Amino acid sequence: MGSSPIVVSGSSGTRNRPNNNKSKNDPCVSSSGFVYLLVAFVVLGSIAGIYVRFMMTPNVHASISSIGCKEDDEGSWSIGVFYGDSPFSLKPIEDMNISRDKKAAWPVANPVITCASASVAGLSSNFVADPFLYVKGDVLYLFFETKNSITMQGDIGVARSTDKGASWEQLGIALDEDWHLSYPYVFEYNDNIYMLPEGRAKGQLRLYRAVNFPMKWTLEKIIMKKPLVDSFIIPHDGKYWLFGSDHSGIGALYNAQLEIWYSRSPLGPWRPHKKNPIYNTDKSMGARNGGRPFSFDGHLYRVGQDDGETYGRRVRLFKIEVLTTDKFEEVEVPTSLKESIKGRNAWNGARSHHLDVQQLSSGEWVGVMDGDRVPSGDASRRFHLGCASVLGVAALVILFGVSLGAVKGLFPLSWCPHNVGKRSDASLDWERSSLFYSRMRLFCSHLNRASSSLRARIKPNSCSGSLVLTSIFLAAVVLMCTGVKYLYGGSGAHEAYPLHDQYSQFTLLTMTYDARIWNLKMYVNHYSRCSSVREIVVVWNKGQPPELSEFDSAVPVRIRIEERNSLNNRFKVDPSIKTRAVLELDDDIMMPCDDVERGFKVWREHPERIVGFYPRLANGSPLKYRAEKHARKHNGYNMILTGAAFMDTTMAFEMYWSKEAAPGREVVNNLFNCEDVLLNFLYANASSSNTVEYVKPAWAIDTSKFTGVAISKNTQIHYGLRSSCLQKFSEMYGSITNRKSEFNRRMDGWDV
């Protein structure tokens, strides 16, 4: 490889002279640059592999369904249920403490319908959105858009609930056309049930009538030959009113336009409102409809969607004050719906753009709302950022090689066409006559000279040169991991894992004191963003407790101040805890939310067990407490440390504070240790089956090592005390040596 242009001889003899030095000049054979690039590829690839193994989270929905839940640029929409005494007091279903034993949901949590639940039922869905309710007695029917993973167009799906929306049975596809369908507005007129879906790709607004509700529909009428978007029909003051957006008109602003039409019948004919277009304004103003309008206390309300920051960012609610053939006035009113601050870990953390609320026969109001954890176009954005990161890595690798001297030039001119062997006369004539070709070779030559100058300036053997090379290498590593994350890491969300198509929540409980406030603040900030965490309870054992305002939390935090500094306080019965599941997690343990969610799923499968992340094997004569390494060596465990474990709050706490456990609690108080060992013995004594279950975390960090406030600083003394506890508890409650569970016995592969 050279750093200056090579002049090609014009003689024909030179043209046809065989190149006897071809193998010598072959860069793949002789160039150190090739070896360098190969080594760089292996090193950076290995680092990326480690990053994927420990830091990237799986696509939860894709692991449930192989036919749906594919990456989609429109998002990953799902549907939740809300309840309230009025449309302005709606709360998510998890706040209602509704439980379903068969679904292992204590309580049931949103979302209630996802792409996975639709796909498992055979609908092959990438997402579900635009939910509309139809109430028929005590049965709720839910119509929604489901984007087909194969055809990549929207169909209208339908589900049924007989328990006010706590669980849903997928019935199938209610309406499927050759074009995209969405926004299935369902209403009743003259004892018939109609559906007015959006089908703008057809250029028509079509009205369908149910011939066998809810699964069979027929086209009743094409009521308008306009590609109206998100339309609905409502009766008001003796007329029927059609609201919709027409983005096809000249000067119409996308997602910012609204038109109104009126008629004596839903079947038409329709006349335009004199003020049309009602809106043609900023797309954040809620002009585009976002669900079913409703009446409350004699007032009519319209739901609009704010598309300002991203499509479907939020819903906005408007009270219609004037609606006549020549006037329309509405004012915005607040809603009770709170936006999640858990970010992408929440099913609706990024946006919600559709709401339908209806009153049940009981007087209670029920609402359905869609939500997404990512903004519109997120998949494309991640792809472009990933590609840019990879190109950045390539540039840094070449820069590193040039600085090191492994790469002699940025553009090896020996690879140019003049050096590839025999070519035609026409090709050579073009090279000589082409101004572009000559200038490109000259430009490359200048770059190569610049690279030589760069290498001379950096001086790799000097201290400053080593610092520059180290910085380039670290930048390449960061960009490589960033590129892999964007290209293969999905949305980056730590999603909850459903069980039997149902989600639930748990309470996070930790015990601490005043010397560990730094740990606690970081702990609350991190774990409050985990998808299934409902509340964080801090058991305060000693010192002045912090103010709640000191915490940056996405969920409520409650500090329970104890009178006595005792480890037994960890398992004290607490009637204020509303969830059945409690995660006892020490404030000095940091692990990914994905590991926490996996542990919660395993506990829901085995709620009668202690499910945790730190296994131990107590065996030998006399019994001796050892680290996890001992359990690995013997391929089994019979205890789970409750410093990081899920348990049934009622079962565990009442068992721990039972009369039979009193002698064990006294041992815990005397030694200020072993409360987790005691609970393991109590569980084992209460059942003849397995009582512990292990889940391997991707990684876990003990933050107390950085603060110097670890409770058990001396490992040898700590293990000695625990060995003493094992022997005492064995005498009190019986041995657990015969209760060994093996690693890697579950099908999920999370216990390896």
N, C-alpha and C positions, 0 to 999 in steps of 0.2 A: 504493500500500500504506500502511495506517495502523497506528498502534501502540495504538489504543484501539478499543473496541467501537463499532460503527455501529448506531444505533437505527433500526429499520425502522418506518416510519409505518404506522398502522393503517387509514388511509383507502383506500377502493377506488380513488379517483382516483390516488393515489400508486402503488397496485399496478400499474395498467395503463398508467402513463405510460411512454412509450418512453424508453429510455436513450440519449440522443444522445451521451453521452461514453464509450460502450463501448469504442471503439477507443483512446480516450485512456487508459482504465484497463486495457487488455489488458496483462498482465504480459509476454507473449511479444513485445510490440511495443515497449513503452515502458520496461520495467524494466531497469535496469543489472544486476540480479541474474541475469537470464537470460544475458546476455553473460558475466558472471563465471563462472557455472556451466559454460557452454560452454568457456570458456578453461581452467578448472580440469580439465574432462574431457579436453581435448586434451593439456594438459601432463602430467597424471598418467598418461594412457594412453600417451604417448610414452615416459615413464620406465619404465613397466611393460614396454613392447615391447623396450626396450634390455635390461632385466633378463632377459627371456625369451631374448633372442638370445644373451647372453653367459654367463648364470649357470645356466639351467635345463638339465637333462639329459634326453635322450629316453627313451622307454619302449623299451628294447632288444628285449624279446620281442615287443612289438606291431609293431615295425618288421620283424620276421622273419615273423610270421604275421598276416594280415589277418582271420582268422576266429576267433582265440582270444586268450588272454592279456589279457583285458579286466580293468579294475579290479574287484576283488572284495573285499567287506568281510571275507570269511573269510581272505583273505591271498593270497600268491603262492607257495604251497608247491612244492618240487621235491624230487628224490630223489638221494642220493649213495650211493657204494659204499665199503666199508671192509674191510680185511684184517688178519689177525693170527694168531699161533700159538695163541691162545685167545680166548674171548669177552671177556677182560679185557685184551687187548693190541691192540685194534683201532686201525688208523691209516687216514686217508683215502687214497684211491687215488693222489693226487699224491705222497704220501710213498714210494710203491713204485717210482717212476720207470718206469712203464709207458708206452711210446711207441707211437704209431700214425701211420705215415707218411702213409697215405691220408687221415687225418683232420687232418694237420698239427698233431698234438698231441705235444709233446715237453717235459714228460710230459702224459699224460691227467690231467685235474683234475675234481673234482666241481663242480657236479652233473652226473650222467650222463643224467638224464631231467627235462625241464621241460615247462611248458605249451607252449612253442614246438615241442619235438620231437614232442609228441603232436599238436599242431595241424597241423604240416607233414605228418604222416601222415594227416590228414583227420579227427582226433578232435574238433576244435573245443573245446579245453580252456582253462579259466581257471587251473587249477592241478592238480598231481598230488600225491597224499599216500597215507598208509597202505600202504606197500609190504610185500608178502609174497612170499617166494621159494618156488619149488618146484624142487628139484634132480633132474634126470633124466639120470644119467650125467654127461657133461661139458657138458651144456647147462643153462643157468639160465633159468627162466621167472619173470618178475616180474609179479605181479598188484597193481594199485593202483587207488585211487579217482581218477577224472578228472572234474572238474566241467564239465559241458557248458555252453558259452558261450551256447547258445540256450535250452535248457530250464531252465538254472540248477539242475539236479539232478545228483547224483553217479551215474556209471556205473562199471562195472568194466572197466578196460583191461588189456591184457596185452602184454608185450614179451619178446623172447628174446635171449639172449647166448650166443655160442659161444666167448668168450674171457675167461671168468670175470668178466664184468661190466664190462670196459673199454669195450665198445660194445654198443649195443642196437638191435635191429630191432623197430619197432612193428608188432604183428600186428593190432591193432584192438580193438574192444569185445567182451569175453568175455561180459558179462552186462548187460542193459539192461531195467529194469522201469519201470512207470509211477510209481514212487516213488523217493526218494533211496536210493542204495546207497553203502556205504563199507566199510572194514575187511574186505577179502576174505580171510579166514583159510582157507588151503588146506591140506588134510591127506589122508593116505592111510589107508584102512581096508578090509580084506578084498579087496585088489587093486583097489579102486575109489578114485578121486580125488574128494574132496568139497570144497565151498566153503561157508563159513558167513559170509556177508556181513551187515553191519548193515543193517537195513531198518526201523528203529523207526517210520518214518512209516506203515508198514502195520500196526503194532501186533503183529507176529509175528516170531518167530525162525525163519527158513527155512533148510533144508539142501538144497543143490543137489549133483547128481552129474554128473560129466563123461561125456558120451556120445561126444564126439569132442574129446579134449583137444588144445589148451587153449581152443578157441573155442566149443564147443557144450556147454551145460549144461541139465539138466532138474531141475525141482523134485522132490526125493526125498521130503521130509516137512516138515510144519510141526511142529517139535519142541517149540515152546512158544508159547502165545498171550500173550506179554508183549513189550513194546517194549524188549528188552534192547539195550544199547549196548556196542560193542567186545567181543564175546564170542569165546572160544576153547574148544576141547575138547582135553583131554590125557589119555592113559592113565597111571595111577599106582596101584601096589599092587593090581592086579586089577580096578580100576574105571576108569570114565571120568568126568572131572570137567569141569564146565562153569562157567567164570568169566564174569561179565558184570555190567553195571550197569543197574538199573531206576530211572530218574529219575521215573517216573510215580506212584510210590507216595506216600501221604500222609506228609509229614515227610521225604521223601527229599531230600537235599542234592545239587544239581546238580554233576556232575563230582566228587563226593566219596563216592559210594556203591558198594559192591561186594557181590555175592551169589555164592554157590557152590551148585551142584547136582551130583548124582552119579547114575550109572546103570551098568548092565552093558554097555551098548552106546551108541555115538554116536547111535543112532536112538531111544534112550529105552526105557521111560519114565523121566522125570527126577524125582528127589526133592530137596527143598530141604535144605541144610545146617542143622543145628540152631542154629547161631550166626547165621543170616541176620538182618539184614544184617551181613556181616562187618565192613564199615566204613560209617559214615555220619558223616563227620568233615570236617575242613578240606580243601578241594579241592587244597591244595598237598601233601598227604601221599601222593599216588600211588595212591589207591584205584582210579581208572579205569585200565583196562588200556591199555598203550602198545605192544603188539606181541606177538610169539610167545614163549611161555615156552621155556626150553631146559634141557637137562641137561648138567652138566659136573662131572667128578670125583665122580660119584655123588650130586650135589646138584641139586635142581630150583630154577630161578630164574624169577621173574615180573617182567615189565617193566611199570611203571606210569608214568603221566604226571602231572607237577606242573603244575596249572592255577592256581597261586596268583596270580602277577603278571598273567598273561594266559593265555588258553586255549592249552594245548600249550607251556608255557614250556620245559620240559626233560623228559627221561626219568629215572626213578629205578629202580634195580635192587634186587630183594628176593630173598633166599634163603629158600625155603619149608622150614621146619624140622619142622612137624607138619601133616599133611593127612589127617584122618580124617573120618568122618561126623559127629562131634560136636566136633572140635577143629580149629583152624587157627592156626598161628603162623608168622610170617615176620619176618626182620630185614633192614634195609637194608644193602647192601654198595656200595662205591665202584665206579665204572666208569672205564675208561681214556679215555673220550671227552672231549676238551677243547673248551670253548666258544670260538668265534671272538670276538676282540675288535675285529674290523674293522667292527662295527656293521652298518648297512644295506648296505654294500658287499659283505658276505659273503652267500652264498646261504642260510646258516643263522645269520645274525648275530643274529636276535631270538629264535628258538625252534626246538626240535626235539622232536617228541612221539611218535615211533614208531620202533621198532627191531626188526628180525628178523635173527637170526644163526643160521647153519647151518654144519655141518662138511662139507667136500668130501671126495671119495675120497682126495685127496692128504694129508689130515690138516689142511690149512689151513682156517681159519675165514673165512667171508665174511659180511659184514653189509650190510644196506641200511637207510638211515635217511632220513626226510624232514626238511626244514628250511625255514624261512621267514625272509625279511629284515625283515619288519614284524610288529608285534604284531596280535592280533585286533582287528577294528573300526577299523583304521587309516584306511581310506578314508572312513568316516563321520566320524571325528574330524577329518580334514583338511578335509572339506567344511564342517563346523560352524565350525572355526577360520577357514576362508577367508571364509565368510559374515560372521562376526563382524568380521573385519578390514575387509571392504568397508563394513560399517555404520560402523565406526570412522572410515574414510576420509571417508564422507559427513558424519559429525558434525564432523570436523576441517575439512572444506571449508567447511561452513556457519559454523563458528566463525571461521575465517580471514576469510570474507566479511563477517561481522558486525563483526569487529575493524577491518577495512579500510574499512568503510562501504559496500561494494558490495551487501550484503544488509541491508535496512532493518529486518527483523524475522525472528525464527525461524519464525513462522507467519503468513504474509501473510493478513490478514483480508479483503482485497479478493478473495481467491479463494473465500471462503465462499459458501454457497448463496444468500444474500440478494442477491448481486451478479451472478448469472449470467443475469439476464434474466427474462422473464415465466414465472410458475409458477402452480400451481393454488391456489385458496383453501384447500384442505385442507392443502397443504404449508405455507403461511404460518401457518395456525392452529396447526399442530403446532410450528412454530418458536417461536411466542410462548408456547405452553403447556408446552413440553418443558423440564423442569428440567435434564436432562442437557445439552441443547443450550446453554442459557444459561450453565451452569457451565463448559462447554468453551470458550465464547467468552471468558468472563471469565478463565479460566486462560491461554488463548493471549495475551490482552491483557497479563497480568502478565508472561509470558515475554518478550513483545516489549519491554516497558518495561525488563526486566532486561537485554536485549541492548543497548539504548541506554545503559544505565548501564555495561555492560561495555566498550563502545566508548569511553566517556568515561574510564574508568579506565586502559585500555591505552595510550591516546594514541599512535596509530601513528606519528606524526611524531617522537616522542622516541626516544632511544637505547634505553631500556628497552622501549618499544613495538616497535621494530624487532627487538629480541632475541626478544621473545615471538612475533612473527609468524614469524620465522625458525624458531623451535623448533616452532611448529605446522606449518609447511610440511614440515620434515624428518620430523616424526612422521607426517604424511600420506604422505610418500614411502615411509617404512619400512613402514607398514601396507599400502600399496598393493602393494609388492613381496611382502610376507608373504602377503597375500590371494591374489595371482596364483600364488605358489608352492604354496600349499595347494590351490587349486582346479584348477590346470592343470599343476602340476609333478610329478605322480605321487608315488611314495614318496620321492623325493629321493635315491635310491640311484644311485651311479655303478657300474653293473653291467658285468660282462665281456661281450664280444661273442663268441658261439659261431661256429665255422667248421665246416661239415659236421656240425652238431649235436654238436659236441665243444668242451670247454673245455680250456685249458692254462694254464701259468704261465711266468713269466720271472724272471730275476735282475736286480736293480737295482744298478748299479755307479757309484760316484762317486769322484772323486779330489780330495783336499783336504789342508789342513795346519792347524797350530795356530791361526792367526789367523782362521780361519773357523768356529770351533766353534759360534757362535750360528746361523749359516746351517745348519750340519749338523744341529743338534738339531731345528730347525723342519722341515727337509727330511725327516728320518727319521720324525718324528711324522706328517707329511702323507702321504707316499708309502707308508708301511707299511700304511696303511688301504686302498690301492687293491686291488681284488678279485684281480687276477692276479699280484701281487707275491709271490714265494715267499721271497726272502732279499734283504737289502741288504748289499753288499760295499763297504766303505770302503777305498780305496787311500790309505794315509797316507804322504804324501811328506816331511813335515818337522815337527819338533817333538815334544812329548810328546803321545801319543794319549790320548783320553778313556777313561774306564771305560765298559764296556757298560751298567752300571747307570744311567748318566747319560741314557740315551735312553728315551723313551717310544715304544716300537715294538710293533706288532702282529705282526711277523714277526722271525725271527732276524736279528741284525746281526753281521757279522764284519768285524773291522778287520785289514787286511793291511798290515803295516808294511814299507816299502821302505827299502833301504839308501841309495839315491841319489835325490835330488830330480830326477826326470826325467819329462817328459810322456809318454815312451814307456811308462811304467809302466801307463798307462791300458789298454793292450791286451796286457798280459802274460798268457801262457798260465796258466790257473788250473784245475788238475784238480779242485779242490773245488767248482767250479760244476756243479750237477747239471742245470740246464736248458739246452736248446739255445739259447734266446733270451736275449740280454743287452740291457738298456736302459742305454746309457751316457748319464748325465744329470748335468750339472754341478750342484753343490750350491747354486748361486745362482739356479737356475731353478725357479719355482713355477708350475705349471699344473694344471688340474682333472684328477682321476683319469679322468674320461670321455675326455679327450683322449689320455691314456696308453693307455687300453683300445682306443680306435679305432686308434691307431698299432700296437698289438700285433696287432690283427686284420689290418691291411694287411700287416704283416710275415709273418704266417702264410700269407697268400696269395702272398707273394713272399719266401721265406726266403733266397734267394740274393742279395738286394739290401740296401743300406743304406736303412732306412726312418726318416725323421726329420721334424722340425718346423721346421727353418731351412734354406731353399734358397738356393743361391748360383749365379751364372752367371759362369764364368771365360771370357772371350773378349777379343778385341782383339789388337793386335800392337804392342808386346809384351803378353803376358798381364797382366791387371790384376785385382786382387781388389777386389770392390765389394760393397755391402750388398744386402739382399733387394730393395730398390727397383729396382735395375738389372735383376734377373731378372724382376721384374714388368713392367718397361717393354718387355722383349724377349720376354715371354710364354714363358719357359723357364728351365730350370736344369740344371746338369750336376754339381753337388755338393750333398751334404747334410752340414751340420756335425754332427760326432759328439759334440758336447756335449749333444745331445738326439736320440739315434737308436738304433733297434733294429738288431741284427746277429746273425749266427750266431756263437756264441762260438768254435767250433772253426775255422770257415772264416776269420773275421776275424783272430783272434789268431795262428793259425799262419801266415797270409799276412803279417801285419805283422812277425813275427819270423823270416821266412824269410831265407835268404842273400841273395836278390835285393833285399830291402828294407833291407839293412844301410846302404848309402850314404844312403838317405832318413832312416833313424833318426839318423844322424850329423848331418844337417842340423837335425833337430828338436832334438837336444841342444845344438848350437851356438847356435841362435837362441832356444831355449826357446819354441818356437811351432810351429804347422803340423802337429801330429800327425794332426789330422783331415783336413787336405788330403792328406797322404801316403796315408792309408787309402783315400780316394776314388780316387787315382791307381792304387793297387794293385788295387782292385776293377775299375776300368775296363780295366786292362791284362790282367786275367785272364778277361775275358768280352767277347764281341762284341755282346751284347744290353744292354738297360737294366740299370744297376747301382744306380740311386738311385730312391727313391720318396718323395714329399712328402705330408705330412698337415698340414692347417692347424689349429692350436690355436684354441679359442674365445678364450682369452686366456693370456698368459704374463707373469710379472713377474720382473725381474732384481733379486733382493734384495741383491746386492752394492752396488747404488747407494745403499742406505741404511746400509751399514756401512763404506764406504770401503776395502774390501779387494778390489776388482776387479783381476784379473790384467792386463787390457788397458785401462788408464785412458786412455791417449792413443790415440784412434781413428786419427789420421793415421799415427803411427808403427806401430801394429798392422797397419793395412792395407798399409803399405809393406813390412813384413816378409813378409806373406803373398803379396804380388805377387812378391817375390823368390823365395819358395818355389815358386810356380806355374811360374816360368820354369825353376828348377833341376829340379823334378820332371818337367817336360815333356821336358827333355833326357835324363833318366834313364829314364823309363817311357813316353814318347810323349804326344802331346797329347790332351786331353779335349774340345776345342772342338767336335768333331763328335758328341758324345754327349748332345746336348741333349734333355731331356724337357719337354713342354709342360704347362702348368697346365690343370686342368679337363678331363682326358682320361679319368678313371676314372668308372665308373657310380655310385659311392657318393657323389660330390659332396663328398668330403672334401679335395680338392686344388685348390680354387678359389683 
